[in-house]
Amino acid sequence: MKIAINQWAFPGAMPATEAIDIAKRIGFEAFEICIGDEGPVRLDATESDIIAIRRHAEKAEIALTSVGSGMGWKHALCSPDVDERTRAKDTLDRLLHMAQWLGVDCVLTVPGSVTPGVPYDAAIEHALASVQDVVPTAEKLRVSIAIENVWNKFLLSPIEMRDFIDQCESEFVGAYFDTGNVIL
């Protein structure tokens, strides 16, 4: 086990390389990169930009653990809207590629949330189909889609999470268990 810190623990505009250096200096062994539409590591970054971050972490002798992203809140894999689900799948596909460039094997994935406009049964159906559509990319890149337990009113029990993951029928779909999120 390694003691790690998430990039969101640092000021929003701080470059990833600077945050990595601080994390190392204060004693962390690993770092989770966060990618979004805005901020220091953006979804539209080039492969060479991302590889430069990986090389910086290697030089600093700090491990990169995974990719975090809030993009699942913006474009939900469980959305009833086909266009939004397509954007969500395209985003997850891009995050998987970026994770591979970083040399990490896991992308934290929030499939969306249950709302008055997205009932539970539809959320499961759409999220499951969406994740299954992206599984071939995950398998090809050998980067896991890690479904996170968050405050989204979705996959609330361990049994539901297990069944969702099992139905994806891939060793590259698993759970991202955040102990801080079990306090709903």
N, C-alpha and C positions, 0 to 999 in steps of 0.2 A: 504494500500500500504506500502511496505517495501523498504527501500533504500538498494540495493544489489550491489555486485561487482562480476565480473567474474574472475575465477582463472587465465585466461590469462593476467590479469593486473599485475601479479606478475612474478618474474623471473622464467624461464622455469623449472629449476631443483629444485625449492623450494618445499618441501613436502607440501601436501595439508593441513596438520594439522598446520603447521607454517603459511601458508597464511591465514587460518581461524583465527588464533590467532591475526595476524596483522589486518585483516579486522575488527574484533571485537574491537580491541584496538583503531582504528582510527575512529570508529563510525558507521560502517556498521551494518545493522540489519540482512542481509542475504547474502548468498554466492552461486554462481553457480559453481559446480564442472565440470571440463573439463577432458574428457577421450580420450585417443588416443593410438597409437602403442608405442609411446615414451612419456617420461615425468613422472611426479610424480604419476599420476593415470592412469594406463595402462589397456587396454582392457583385458589383461590376468590376472588381479588381482583376487585373490580369494574372495569368498563371505565374509570370515572373515576379510580380509583386508579392504573391502568396509564398512562393518558394523563398523569396528574400526573408520573409518573416521566419520561416522554418530554419533557414541557415543561421539567422540571428539567434534563435533559441538554442540551436546546437552549439554555437560558439559560446553562448552564455552558460551552457551546461544546465539547462532547465528543460524538462520534458514538456511536450505539448500533449494534452490528454484527449481533447475532443473539440468539436465545434458546437458552440451554442448559438442560438439565433431566436429572435422574437418574431421572425417572419411568419410563423404559423398562426400568430394572432392576426396578422394583416391579410393573409391569403390562406384560408382554411381548407385542409384536405377533406373536411367533413361538410363543406358548404353545399347547400342544395343547388347553388348556381354552378352550372357546368364550366363557364368561363373562369370563375374564381378557382374552382378545383384544378383546372388546367394550369393556371398561374401558380397555384400551390405546388403542384407536381413538378413544374418546371423549376421552381425555386428549390425544392428539395433535391432535385437532380443536380442543380448547380452547386448546392452546399456539399453534396457527396463528392463531386469533383474537387472542390476546394479543400475538403478534408484530406483527400488523397494527396494533393499537392503539399499540404502541411505535414504529411506523414502520420496522420492520426487515423484511427479505425472506427470512429464513432461520431455520428451527428445527432445531437439532442433534437428530438422532434416532438412538437406540440401539434397534434392533429386538428386542433380547433376546439370549439366549446359548444356545449348544449345551451341553447337560448330559446326564447319563445318562438323564434323563426326557424330553429334547427332542433326538432324533437330528437330524443335519445335514440330511437330506433333508426331514424334516417342518418343521424350522425355516425353511428356504428357502420351502417351500410356504405355510406359514401367514403368515410375514412378508410375502411378496410379495402374497398376497391381501389382507392387512390394509392395507398401504400403498396398494394399488390402490383399496381402499374409501374411503380418505381423500383421494385425489388430487383429486376434484371440489372439495372444500373448499379445498385448496391452490391450485388453478387459479382458483377464484372470488375468493379473497383476494389472489392473486398473491404468495404466500409459499411458498418452497421447503421441501420435506421433504429435509433434508440427512442422508443416512445416514453415520454416523461409524464410522470404523475404531477399534475399541477391543479390549480383551483379552477378548472374549466368544467366541472360537473360532468365529467366524461371518464369512463373506465374507472369507476370509483372503488371497486373491490379488487383484491388480488385475483379472484377467479375470472372476473371480466377482463382484466389485463392479460392474464395467461391465455384465455380463449382467443382474444384478439390477436395476440402474437402467434399462437399456434396456427390460426387460420391463414396466416401469411405464408406458412410452409417454407420458411427460409431461415437458415442459421444467421442470416444478416439482418434479422428483425428481432429486437429484444426490448428490454425495459431499461429506462434510465431512472433509477430510484433516487429521488431527492428527499432526504429525511425532513428537511424543512417544509416540504409541501404536504406532509401528512397531517399537519395541524390545520384543518379546514375550519 
